[in-house]
Amino acid sequence: MEVLFSDAFLKSLKKYNSIKKAIKKKVDMVIENPIALGEPLKGNFRGYYSCPVRRNFLIIYLYCRVCRKKGDDKIVFCSDCHRCLDNTIKFIDLGPHNQAYKKGEHP
């Protein structure tokens, strides 16, 4: 499994350092089974998954295999899509529910 972290994800990780252990645990669980743990998103976030770290705190990620299988790669337009293998997970962002979705479309 190839795992990539966006700059936004890493910046948010520093911001929420107090729950870093819980975030790491959830990231490890997503890597282990990305489909079972995440919830597919809709609308502006079609192609992405969300996974709760805590009740109101989410991780937003992409799983390239599912993105391509569903044809969502035509909507998401990752700049590095052609370089990523199907078994790639891209962690895009994390934060409180209302802030994670307020950012609109992710890169």
Helices and strands as residue ranges (DSSP letters): E 2-5, H 7-15, G 17-19, H 20-32, H 34-37, E 39-40, G 43-45, E 49-54, E 57-63, H 64-70, H 73-76, G 81-83, E 88-96, H 97-102
